[in-house]
Amino acid sequence: MRFKLIVAMVEDELTDAIIEAARHAGATGATVINNARGEGLNKAHGIFGMEITAQRDMLLFLAEEHRSRHILEAIAQVGEFDETPGTGIAFQLDVEDAVGIKNQMKSLSESADQALP
């Protein structure tokens, strides 16, 4: 089985909605890293010219390769990444190898067996 790592940096108030959308799209779990800091194309400045840096959450999803694009698109839709600048970003990377995913592989195999006619 081949896997992709989906990484999403999102506004912290969107974290739960994005995880829920990813689960509906086929993700079997997520790792959340709180209080990451991101910076976009243009720095945001507030009152007195002070730089504003909103805290973000970094979401990590280890997804089966055939489901990964669907999950990525669901994340982008709920996060409105393409519609609203500065709301977040998501991308996927190839995973060469992984350990500790025995239960996830079993769950994916069972759901694939149920999908067969």
DOVODO-340062 format. One record per residue: residue number from 0; x negated, y negated, z of N, C-alpha, C, CB in turn; chain; residue in one letter. Coordinates in nm, 3 decimals. Glycine has a CB too. Example, Ala and Ser with C-alpha at 12.3 -4.5 7.8 and 13.67 -1.06 7.14 Angstrom:
ATOM    nr       nxx       nyy       nzz      caxx      cayy      cazz       cxx       cyy       czz      cbxx      cbyy      cbzz   kette   rest
ATOM     0    -1.319     0.569     0.780    -1.230     0.450     0.780    -1.320     0.330     0.780    -1.131     0.447     0.905       A      a
ATOM     1    -1.285     0.225     0.708    -1.367     0.106     0.714    -1.290    -0.003     0.787    -1.408     0.060     0.572       A      s
# end
This chain:
ATOM    nr       nxx       nyy       nzz      caxx      cayy      cazz       cxx       cyy       czz      cbxx      cbyy      cbzz   kette   rest
ATOM     0    -0.084     0.117     0.000     0.000     0.000     0.000    -0.089    -0.124     0.000     0.096     0.001     0.121       A      m
ATOM     1    -0.052    -0.223    -0.080    -0.129    -0.347    -0.090    -0.055    -0.459    -0.018    -0.155    -0.384    -0.239       A      r
ATOM     2    -0.132    -0.547     0.045    -0.073    -0.655     0.124    -0.125    -0.791     0.080    -0.102    -0.633     0.272       A      f
ATOM     3    -0.046    -0.892     0.112    -0.082    -1.032     0.095    -0.068    -1.099     0.231     0.007    -1.103    -0.014       A      k
ATOM     4    -0.152    -1.196     0.256    -0.138    -1.280     0.374    -0.075    -1.411     0.328    -0.275    -1.304     0.445       A      l
ATOM     5     0.042    -1.440     0.380     0.108    -1.566     0.350     0.080    -1.660     0.467     0.263    -1.548     0.327       A      i
ATOM     6     0.025    -1.776     0.434    -0.008    -1.877     0.534     0.081    -1.998     0.507    -0.161    -1.915     0.530       A      v
ATOM     7     0.150    -2.044     0.609     0.235    -2.163     0.595     0.204    -2.260     0.707     0.386    -2.125     0.595       A      a
ATOM     8     0.184    -2.386     0.671     0.168    -2.492     0.769     0.296    -2.574     0.763     0.039    -2.580     0.742       A      m
ATOM     9     0.370    -2.578     0.874     0.503    -2.638     0.873     0.522    -2.730     0.993     0.611    -2.530     0.872       A      v
ATOM    10     0.616    -2.824     0.979     0.655    -2.906     1.092     0.712    -2.814     1.198     0.759    -3.016     1.051       A      e
ATOM    11     0.677    -2.837     1.323     0.715    -2.743     1.428     0.865    -2.726     1.444     0.657    -2.787     1.557       A      d
ATOM    12     0.946    -2.827     1.407     1.091    -2.810     1.420     1.148    -2.718     1.311     1.161    -2.946     1.414       A      e
ATOM    13     1.069    -2.686     1.208     1.114    -2.596     1.102     1.070    -2.451     1.123     1.063    -2.645     0.969       A      l
ATOM    14     0.987    -2.427     1.222     0.927    -2.294     1.241     1.031    -2.183     1.249     0.844    -2.294     1.366       A      t
ATOM    15     1.130    -2.196     1.336     1.228    -2.089     1.353     1.308    -2.063     1.226     1.323    -2.122     1.467       A      d
ATOM    16     1.349    -2.169     1.156     1.426    -2.153     1.033     1.343    -2.086     0.924     1.477    -2.290     0.983       A      a
ATOM    17     1.215    -2.119     0.917     1.128    -2.059     0.817     1.100    -1.913     0.848     0.997    -2.136     0.807       A      i
ATOM    18     1.079    -1.880     0.973     1.060    -1.739     1.010     1.185    -1.659     0.977     1.024    -1.726     1.160       A      i
ATOM    19     1.301    -1.714     1.007     1.427    -1.645     0.977     1.443    -1.623     0.826     1.548    -1.726     1.032       A      e
ATOM    20     1.412    -1.724     0.746     1.420    -1.711     0.600     1.322    -1.606     0.550     1.392    -1.846     0.531       A      a
ATOM    21     1.202    -1.604     0.606     1.102    -1.505     0.565     1.149    -1.363     0.600     0.967    -1.534     0.633       A      a
ATOM    22     1.210    -1.347     0.715     1.263    -1.215     0.754     1.372    -1.170     0.657     1.319    -1.218     0.897       A      r
ATOM    23     1.462    -1.261     0.621     1.568    -1.227     0.526     1.510    -1.191     0.388     1.666    -1.343     0.512       A      h
ATOM    24     1.394    -1.246     0.358     1.329    -1.220     0.229     1.241    -1.096     0.231     1.247    -1.339     0.188       A      a
ATOM    25     1.226    -1.032     0.349     1.151    -0.908     0.356     1.031    -0.907     0.448     1.106    -0.874     0.225       A      g
ATOM    26     1.001    -1.017     0.515     0.889    -1.018     0.609     0.924    -0.932     0.730     0.854    -1.163     0.653       A      a
ATOM    27     0.827    -0.861     0.782     0.852    -0.773     0.897     0.804    -0.835     1.028     0.784    -0.640     0.876       A      t
ATOM    28     0.747    -0.953     1.022     0.701    -1.019     1.144     0.620    -1.142     1.108     0.617    -0.923     1.230       A      g
ATOM    29     0.577    -1.214     1.209     0.499    -1.336     1.187     0.411    -1.362     1.308     0.591    -1.456     1.160       A      a
ATOM    30     0.303    -1.432     1.285     0.219    -1.484     1.391     0.228    -1.636     1.384     0.070    -1.433     1.379       A      t
ATOM    31     0.252    -1.699     1.498     0.265    -1.845     1.503     0.149    -1.902     1.583     0.402    -1.887     1.566       A      v
ATOM    32     0.078    -1.995     1.522    -0.028    -2.068     1.590     0.024    -2.210     1.608    -0.165    -2.065     1.509       A      i
ATOM    33     0.046    -2.248     1.733     0.104    -2.380     1.765    -0.002    -2.489     1.761     0.171    -2.377     1.902       A      n
ATOM    34     0.048    -2.610     1.741    -0.033    -2.732     1.752    -0.152    -2.738     1.658    -0.082    -2.745     1.892       A      n
ATOM    35    -0.131    -2.691     1.536    -0.233    -2.714     1.433    -0.216    -2.857     1.386    -0.219    -2.610     1.314       A      a
ATOM    36    -0.319    -2.913     1.328    -0.308    -3.050     1.279    -0.334    -3.050     1.131    -0.406    -3.143     1.353       A      r
ATOM    37    -0.252    -3.121     1.057    -0.269    -3.128     0.913    -0.274    -3.271     0.866    -0.159    -3.055     0.842       A      g
ATOM    38    -0.330    -3.288     0.748    -0.340    -3.420     0.690    -0.311    -3.406     0.541    -0.480    -3.483     0.715       A      e
ATOM    39    -0.221    -3.488     0.490    -0.184    -3.481     0.350    -0.269    -3.570     0.262    -0.041    -3.518     0.334       A      g
ATOM    40    -0.218    -3.597     0.144    -0.288    -3.679     0.047    -0.315    -3.819     0.102    -0.206    -3.688    -0.082       A      l
ATOM    41    -0.214    -3.876     0.166    -0.228    -4.009     0.225    -0.209    -4.001     0.376    -0.126    -4.108     0.164       A      n
ATOM    42    -0.295    -4.067     0.451    -0.280    -4.068     0.596    -0.159    -4.153     0.632    -0.409    -4.122     0.665       A      k
ATOM    43    -0.083    -4.106     0.730     0.034    -4.181     0.777    -0.010    -4.276     0.888     0.146    -4.085     0.827       A      a
ATOM    44     0.034    -4.401     0.876     0.000    -4.500     0.977     0.129    -4.556     1.038    -0.086    -4.614     0.916       A      h
ATOM    45     0.127    -4.574     1.166     0.243    -4.626     1.237     0.219    -4.767     1.284     0.277    -4.538     1.355       A      g
ATOM    46     0.281    -4.800     1.394     0.271    -4.934     1.450     0.125    -4.967     1.486     0.362    -4.947     1.573       A      i
ATOM    47     0.086    -5.087     1.465    -0.050    -5.136     1.491    -0.156    -5.065     1.406    -0.083    -5.119     1.638       A      f
ATOM    48    -0.112    -5.000     1.298    -0.206    -4.935     1.207    -0.268    -4.807     1.259    -0.314    -5.029     1.173       A      g
ATOM    49    -0.216    -4.756     1.372    -0.270    -4.633     1.428    -0.229    -4.514     1.341    -0.222    -4.613     1.575       A      m
ATOM    50    -0.322    -4.423     1.327    -0.297    -4.305     1.245    -0.198    -4.212     1.316    -0.428    -4.230     1.216       A      e
ATOM    51    -0.102    -4.161     1.239    -0.004    -4.067     1.293    -0.041    -3.927     1.244     0.141    -4.105     1.250       A      i
ATOM    52    -0.061    -3.835     1.335    -0.088    -3.697     1.297     0.014    -3.609     1.366    -0.234    -3.655     1.334       A      t
ATOM    53     0.110    -3.563     1.290     0.214    -3.477     1.345     0.159    -3.337     1.370     0.336    -3.471     1.251       A      a
ATOM    54     0.200    -3.280     1.480     0.160    -3.143     1.509     0.236    -3.048     1.418     0.185    -3.109     1.658       A      q
ATOM    55     0.170    -2.948     1.375     0.227    -2.847     1.287     0.210    -2.710     1.351     0.160    -2.852     1.147       A      r
ATOM    56     0.286    -2.617     1.300     0.265    -2.477     1.335     0.207    -2.408     1.214     0.398    -2.408     1.382       A      d
ATOM    57     0.114    -2.316     1.237     0.061    -2.233     1.130     0.127    -2.097     1.144    -0.097    -2.224     1.135       A      m
ATOM    58     0.195    -2.054     1.038     0.264    -1.926     1.038     0.189    -1.830     0.949     0.411    -1.942     0.990       A      l
ATOM    59     0.164    -1.710     1.000     0.094    -1.607     0.925     0.187    -1.487     0.907    -0.038    -1.565     0.996       A      l
ATOM    60     0.204    -1.445     0.784     0.287    -1.329     0.752     0.201    -1.230     0.674     0.414    -1.370     0.669       A      f
ATOM    61     0.191    -1.107     0.722     0.127    -1.000     0.646     0.240    -0.928     0.575     0.042    -0.902     0.739       A      l
ATOM    62     0.244    -0.942     0.443     0.358    -0.892     0.366     0.313    -0.793     0.260     0.434    -1.008     0.301       A      a
ATOM    63     0.399    -0.697     0.235     0.374    -0.601     0.127     0.374    -0.677    -0.005     0.482    -0.486     0.127       A      e
ATOM    64     0.283    -0.644    -0.092     0.258    -0.723    -0.214     0.383    -0.748    -0.297     0.156    -0.652    -0.299       A      e
ATOM    65     0.469    -0.648    -0.312     0.588    -0.664    -0.396     0.691    -0.760    -0.337     0.652    -0.529    -0.419       A      h
ATOM    66     0.684    -0.785    -0.208     0.778    -0.875    -0.142     0.722    -1.015    -0.123     0.819    -0.818    -0.007       A      r
ATOM    67     0.593    -1.030    -0.140     0.526    -1.154    -0.099     0.574    -1.278    -0.175     0.379    -1.139    -0.117       A      s
ATOM    68     0.594    -1.269    -0.304     0.638    -1.388    -0.380     0.778    -1.431    -0.337     0.635    -1.359    -0.532       A      r
ATOM    69     0.865    -1.332    -0.314     1.001    -1.362    -0.270     0.999    -1.432    -0.133     1.085    -1.231    -0.262       A      h
ATOM    70     0.913    -1.386    -0.045     0.899    -1.447     0.088     0.843    -1.588     0.074     0.806    -1.361     0.178       A      i
ATOM    71     0.742    -1.605    -0.008     0.682    -1.736    -0.029     0.784    -1.836    -0.082     0.564    -1.726    -0.126       A      l
ATOM    72     0.866    -1.794    -0.177     0.969    -1.882    -0.232     1.075    -1.917    -0.128     1.034    -1.818    -0.353       A      e
ATOM    73     1.113    -1.821    -0.043     1.211    -1.848     0.062     1.157    -1.950     0.162     1.250    -1.717     0.135       A      a
ATOM    74     1.029    -1.936     0.197     0.965    -2.031     0.288     0.966    -2.171     0.228     0.820    -1.986     0.319       A      i
ATOM    75     0.928    -2.181     0.102     0.921    -2.312     0.036     1.059    -2.376     0.025     0.861    -2.297    -0.103       A      a
ATOM    76     1.162    -2.296     0.001     1.297    -2.350    -0.013     1.348    -2.405     0.120     1.393    -2.241    -0.064       A      q
ATOM    77     1.336    -2.328     0.227     1.383    -2.374     0.357     1.301    -2.493     0.406     1.377    -2.259     0.460       A      v
ATOM    78     1.171    -2.490     0.383     1.085    -2.600     0.425     1.093    -2.723     0.337     0.945    -2.555     0.431       A      g
ATOM    79     1.157    -2.710     0.221     1.168    -2.820     0.124     1.031    -2.877     0.090     1.258    -2.931     0.178       A      e
ATOM    80     0.933    -2.789     0.071     0.796    -2.832     0.047     0.781    -2.913    -0.081     0.705    -2.713     0.041       A      f
ATOM    81     0.851    -2.874    -0.188     0.838    -2.945    -0.315     0.927    -3.068    -0.323     0.870    -2.852    -0.429       A      d
ATOM    82     1.032    -3.073    -0.242     1.126    -3.184    -0.247     1.087    -3.300    -0.157     1.262    -3.137    -0.210       A      e
ATOM    83     1.026    -3.270    -0.043     0.996    -3.372     0.057     0.847    -3.372     0.090     1.081    -3.350     0.185       A      t
ATOM    84     0.773    -3.475     0.049     0.629    -3.479     0.078     0.600    -3.474     0.228     0.568    -3.605     0.018       A      p
ATOM    85     0.497    -3.399     0.264     0.452    -3.394     0.402     0.523    -3.294     0.491     0.466    -3.526     0.461       A      g
ATOM    86     0.618    -3.215     0.435     0.690    -3.120     0.520     0.613    -2.992     0.543     0.825    -3.088     0.458       A      t
ATOM    87     0.522    -2.959     0.454     0.444    -2.838     0.474     0.388    -2.785     0.345     0.529    -2.732     0.540       A      g
ATOM    88     0.315    -2.675     0.360     0.252    -2.608     0.247     0.245    -2.460     0.280     0.110    -2.666     0.217       A      i
ATOM    89     0.252    -2.377     0.177     0.238    -2.233     0.197     0.162    -2.175     0.079     0.377    -2.163     0.213       A      a
ATOM    90     0.084    -2.072     0.105     0.009    -2.004    -0.001    -0.012    -1.859     0.041    -0.127    -2.075    -0.029       A      f
ATOM    91    -0.052    -1.778    -0.056    -0.078    -1.637    -0.024    -0.218    -1.598    -0.069     0.027    -1.547    -0.090       A      q
ATOM    92    -0.276    -1.504     0.004    -0.410    -1.455    -0.023    -0.406    -1.303    -0.030    -0.511    -1.503     0.085       A      l
ATOM    93    -0.492    -1.245    -0.113    -0.503    -1.100    -0.118    -0.567    -1.051     0.011    -0.586    -1.055    -0.240       A      d
ATOM    94    -0.519    -0.938     0.060    -0.576    -0.874     0.179    -0.648    -0.748     0.131    -0.466    -0.840     0.286       A      v
ATOM    95    -0.777    -0.744     0.155    -0.856    -0.630     0.109    -0.828    -0.505     0.193    -1.005    -0.663     0.114       A      e
ATOM    96    -0.813    -0.524     0.323    -0.792    -0.410     0.412    -0.729    -0.461     0.540    -0.926    -0.336     0.442       A      d
ATOM    97    -0.659    -0.375     0.611    -0.596    -0.414     0.737    -0.583    -0.292     0.827    -0.458    -0.479     0.713       A      a
ATOM    98    -0.591    -0.314     0.956    -0.568    -0.209     1.055    -0.464    -0.260     1.153    -0.700    -0.168     1.128       A      v
ATOM    99    -0.403    -0.171     1.226    -0.303    -0.210     1.325    -0.166    -0.234     1.265    -0.348    -0.333     1.396       A      g
ATOM   100    -0.142    -0.181     1.147    -0.014    -0.205     1.078     0.060    -0.075     1.051    -0.037    -0.279     0.947       A      i
ATOM   101     0.029     0.027     1.126     0.090     0.158     1.106     0.242     0.151     1.115     0.036     0.257     1.208       A      k
ATOM   102     0.295     0.082     1.215     0.441     0.071     1.230     0.503    -0.008     1.116     0.476     0.006     1.363       A      n
ATOM   103     0.435    -0.114     1.070     0.486    -0.193     0.960     0.491    -0.108     0.832     0.399    -0.318     0.938       A      q
ATOM   104     0.388    -0.029     0.808     0.385     0.056     0.688     0.496     0.160     0.694     0.248     0.125     0.674       A      m
ATOM   105     0.521     0.215     0.813     0.629     0.313     0.828     0.764     0.249     0.798     0.628     0.372     0.971       A      k
ATOM   106     0.787     0.130     0.850     0.912     0.058     0.826     0.930     0.026     0.678     0.916    -0.072     0.908       A      s
ATOM   107     0.824    -0.017     0.612     0.830    -0.049     0.469     0.858     0.076     0.386     0.700    -0.116     0.422       A      l
ATOM   108     0.795     0.187     0.423     0.817     0.313     0.351     0.961     0.360     0.366     0.722     0.422     0.401       A      s
ATOM   109     1.016     0.347     0.487     1.155     0.388     0.510     1.252     0.301     0.431     1.188     0.381     0.659       A      e
ATOM   110     1.228     0.171     0.426     1.319     0.083     0.352     1.307     0.108     0.201     1.289    -0.066     0.385       A      s
ATOM   111     1.188     0.145     0.155     1.173     0.178     0.013     1.245     0.307    -0.020     1.024     0.190    -0.025       A      a
ATOM   112     1.240     0.406     0.071     1.310     0.532     0.049     1.462     0.511     0.044     1.275     0.632     0.161       A      d
ATOM   113     1.513     0.422     0.127     1.657     0.394     0.130     1.701     0.321     0.004     1.693     0.311     0.255       A      q
ATOM   114     1.612     0.246    -0.059     1.646     0.171    -0.179     1.653     0.259    -0.303     1.546     0.061    -0.200       A      a
ATOM   115     1.590     0.376    -0.296     1.592     0.466    -0.410     1.729     0.532    -0.424     1.483     0.573    -0.395       A      l
ATOM   116     1.776     0.550    -0.551     1.907     0.613    -0.571     1.907     0.761    -0.542     1.954     0.591    -0.710       A      p
# end
